[in-house]
């Protein structure tokens, strides 16, 4: 738990920046998986409910 708290603090203090590559709606989950499988992403892929 300590490591998670440290990572969260670094993120909140903006020492770590999360890069979001692409957002997909839940209805396009299959496309999101293909995007990841094809190694097309640079950063995180988000699936919104």
N, C-alpha and C positions, 0 to 999 in steps of 0.2 A: 504494500500500500504506500509505503514511503516513496518509492520510485514514481508511482502514478501522481502523487501529490507534487513532487518536484517537477515532473513534466508539465502538469497543469499550470503550476506557477510560472514556469518558463514561457509557456504559451500565452498566458494572461499578461505577462510582462513584456511580451512581443520580442523575446529572444528567439523564439521558434515561430516560424510562419507556416501555416498549413496552406498548401497549394491545392486548389480545387480545379481539376481539369475539366470536368463536365458534369452536368446535372441531368438526370433522366427522371421522368415521371414513373410511378409504379407500373403503369401499363406498358412501359418500354423496358422492363427488367431484362428480357432476353437480349435486347440491343445493348444494354449496359454490360452484360456478361460478354458478349462478342467483342465489345470495345476493349475490355480488359484482356480477354483471351488473345486478341490480335496484337497485344502490347502497344496499343495506340495511345494509351494515356500517359500523361506526364503530370502526376499528382493524384489526388483522390478522385474517385468517381462516386457521386452521390445519387442515391435513389430516393426520391421524395414520395411519401405516401399520398 
